[in-house]
């Protein structure tokens, strides 16, 4: 499978760190999602280009002032998806087989903290 540089950077980050954060910015920040999902952090300073304002959590992880919802998570379990484990093989064919990009690595995590903008 041919992986993008962005995916490889994401995978490397996920493998090297115990914690990760999830930022939900809302529809009003679609342009931020578009830039962050299409450019590598090695190519562009995503924070500078998007105007995101980082906030450092007590555990040293990063969330953003613009988050409508921010989740801080601790990894508990990692596994790779396998074709033979799909109970409904049509799901595999539709979303993962052929030219659909292949199977994912799955991370199970606990939410250790959450922030909600009111």
URDA-V380798 format. One record per residue. N is the residue number from 1. SS is DSSP state (2 for helix, 1 for strand, 0 for the rest). PHI is phi as a letter, one per 40 degrees, with the letter a starting at -180 (none if undefined). PSI is psi in radians with two decimals (* if undefined). Layout:
n	ss	phi	psi
N	SS	PHI	PSI
N	SS	PHI	PSI
This chain:
n	ss	phi	psi
1	0	none	2.40
2	0	c	2.01
3	0	c	2.54
4	0	c	2.80
5	2	c	-0.68
6	2	c	-0.74
7	2	c	-0.75
8	2	c	-0.71
9	2	c	-0.75
10	2	c	-0.84
11	2	c	-0.76
12	2	c	-0.78
13	2	c	-0.82
14	2	c	-0.64
15	2	c	-0.57
16	2	c	-0.23
17	0	b	2.53
18	0	c	-0.57
19	1	b	2.72
20	1	a	2.83
21	1	b	2.70
22	1	b	2.23
23	1	b	2.19
24	1	b	1.94
25	0	c	-0.31
26	0	g	2.86
27	2	d	-0.54
28	2	c	-0.22
29	2	b	0.55
30	2	d	-0.64
31	2	c	-0.54
32	2	c	-0.80
33	2	d	-0.77
34	2	c	-0.80
35	2	c	-0.84
36	2	c	-0.52
37	2	c	-0.17
38	2	b	-0.19
39	0	b	2.55
40	0	c	2.52
41	0	c	-0.26
42	0	c	-0.33
43	0	c	-0.61
44	0	a	2.56
45	0	c	1.72
46	2	c	-0.66
47	2	c	-0.82
48	2	c	-0.78
49	2	c	-0.53
50	2	c	-0.30
51	0	g	0.24
52	0	c	2.50
53	0	b	1.83
54	1	c	2.53
55	1	b	2.27
56	1	c	2.22
57	0	c	2.98
58	0	d	-0.46
59	0	c	0.01
60	0	g	0.23
61	0	c	2.89
62	1	b	2.27
63	1	b	-3.10
64	1	b	2.52
65	0	d	-0.57
66	0	c	-0.16
67	0	d	2.30
68	0	c	-0.59
69	1	a	2.28
70	1	b	2.30
71	1	b	2.33
72	1	b	2.20
73	1	b	2.61
74	1	b	2.23
75	1	c	2.38
76	1	b	-0.54
77	1	a	2.49
78	1	b	2.40
79	1	a	2.80
80	1	b	2.39
81	0	c	2.58
82	0	b	2.35
83	2	d	-0.75
84	2	c	-0.20
85	2	c	-0.07
86	0	c	2.15
87	0	c	-0.61
88	0	b	1.74
89	2	c	-0.40
90	2	c	-0.51
91	2	c	-0.78
92	2	d	-0.89
93	2	d	-0.76
94	2	c	-0.74
95	2	b	-0.37
96	0	b	-0.44
97	0	c	2.98
98	0	f	-2.18
99	0	c	0.36
100	0	c	0.07
101	0	h	-0.11
102	0	g	-3.12
103	0	c	2.76
104	0	b	2.85
105	1	c	2.38
106	1	b	2.30
107	1	b	2.23
108	1	b	2.29
109	1	a	2.78
110	1	b	2.50
111	1	c	2.05
112	1	c	-0.30
113	1	a	2.68
114	1	a	2.53
115	1	b	2.31
116	1	b	2.25
117	0	c	2.23
118	0	c	*
